[in-house]
Amino acid sequence: MAVQVGDKAPAFALNNTANEKVALSDYEGKNLIVLFFPLAFTSVCTEELCTMRDNMAEYQKLNADVVAISVDSPFTLGKFKAEQNLDFPLLSDFNKEASEAYGAIYDDFFGMKGVSKRSAFVVDKEGVVRYAEVLDNAGNLPNFEVIKETLGQLN
């Protein structure tokens, strides 16, 4: 079952593109947007993450950091991050633990087992989920406006 608004955000510690651990606890005292996306280098995932990149100044004004998580390897994510000039951490959930903990995982995604569902969560400074959106259709994008509205209410 997906994480719900009001739940304590499940902890995670995942490798970034430099193969360093990044944990939810690293963002304690900050608002955090946690994005799950199916696969690097796909059109909708690229659009989603580039939209975040292009609007990063707005999120920073709302006192929010961003992390994006997929089941891709850190090496794949590193190439994707460099190619798209993304300025926020991409984290590898290769073992699918965070995707499962957040309820953001497909049983079957075009024949692939255990791919992250496109999802967006806003976690407040105390680690409580204030916005949760898990999309069954990977062709849809998260509601960026509602994410911004949620962040605006937290400041």
Long-range contacts (C-beta under 8 A, 24 or more apart in sequence): 1-103, 2-102, 2-103, 2-104, 2-119, 2-132, 2-134, 3-101, 3-102, 3-103, 3-121, 3-129, 3-132, 4-129, 4-132, 5-129, 5-130, 5-131, 5-132, 6-128, 6-129, 7-128, 7-129, 7-132, 8-127, 8-128, 8-129, 9-34, 9-121, 9-123, 9-127, 9-128, 9-129, 10-98, 10-101, 10-102, 12-69, 12-91, 12-93, 12-97, 12-98, 12-101, 14-69, 14-91, 14-92, 14-93, 14-98, 15-74, 15-91, 15-92, 15-94, 16-74, 16-77, 16-89, 16-90, 16-91, 16-92, 17-74, 17-77, 17-78, 17-81, 17-89, 17-90, 18-74, 18-78, 19-74, 22-67, 22-89, 22-91, 24-123, 24-127, 27-65, 27-67, 27-123, 28-125, 28-127, 29-125, 30-63, 30-64, 30-65, 30-125, 31-62, 31-63, 31-64, 31-65, 31-122, 31-123, 31-124, 31-125, 31-151, 31-154, 31-155, 32-64, 32-65, 32-66, 32-67, 32-122, 32-123, 33-59, 33-64, 33-65, 33-66, 33-67, 33-120, 33-121, 33-122, 33-123, 33-147, 33-151, 34-67, 34-69, 34-102, 34-120, 34-121, 34-122, 34-123, 35-66, 35-67, 35-68, 35-69, 35-119, 35-120, 35-121, 35-142, 36-68, 36-69, 36-70, 36-93, 36-98, 36-99, 36-102, 36-104, 36-116, 36-117, 36-118, 36-119, 36-120, 37-68, 37-69, 37-70, 37-116, 37-118, 38-70, 38-106, 38-109, 38-115, 38-116, 38-117, 38-118, 38-138, 39-70, 39-71, 39-72, 39-115, 40-70, 40-72, 40-76, 40-77, 40-79, 40-80, 40-90, 41-76, 41-80, 44-118, 44-138, 44-139, 44-140, 44-141, 45-70, 45-118, 46-84, 47-141, 48-118, 48-141, 48-142, 49-84, 49-86, 49-90, 50-84, 50-86, 51-141, 51-144, 52-86, 52-88, 53-84, 53-85, 53-86, 53-87, 53-88, 55-144, 56-87, 56-88, 58-148, 59-148, 59-151, 62-148, 62-151, 62-152, 62-154, 62-155, 63-151, 63-154, 63-155, 64-122, 64-151, 67-91, 69-93, 69-98, 69-99, 69-116, 70-116, 71-96, 71-99, 71-114, 71-115, 71-116, 102-134, 103-134, 104-134, 109-138, 118-142, 120-147, 122-147, 122-150, 122-151, 122-154, 124-154, 125-154, 130-154
